[in-house]
């Protein structure tokens, strides 16, 4: 009878030692245990346009970046939809209720203050109606536009918190004076933010 309590005590001690060994091994191996805290949210970016006095405005974007503030401040690259390497579009097709979906990604929690688009090509197209006596009905004049620094920055402000969805709608309003006089694409950029639960 005296040996029975000792046997139980030894088993308890052995169990504690085994449990402690497993915990130490898990932490030493770098395996991360599941946690109830969600540290990512979802960001969706749309683009639209306001009318401008050109017939078509073709833009090719090769990169999207977000600027984050705080302890881990810096720039983060984000992917286009469906893993595309670039996006080419006629901006004038996205007016009124029409929007272009650029990205839908999970990103880390934090405060973000800027969206940067890398632009490698921009062209303004102008239609010229031919006289009725000519067989050719219409010609297109294409003007290559310069994008200073090759980047367009959208100044904005939004916060990503765990499990939350944030939608950013970028309203790109081309400056017709800059396009026609200097050949530069210098749009006026506005953004609207909507936030909600997952």
Secondary structure as UniProt FT lines:
FT   HELIX           2..29
FT   STRAND          40..49
FT   STRAND          56..68
FT   TURN            71..72
FT   STRAND          74..78
FT   HELIX           81..83
FT   STRAND          87..90
FT   HELIX           91..93
FT   TURN            96..97
FT   STRAND          100..108
FT   STRAND          110..129
FT   TURN            132..133
FT   STRAND          138..144
FT   HELIX           148..150
FT   STRAND          151..160
FT   TURN            162..163
FT   STRAND          164..173
FT   HELIX           176..181
FT   STRAND          188..197
//
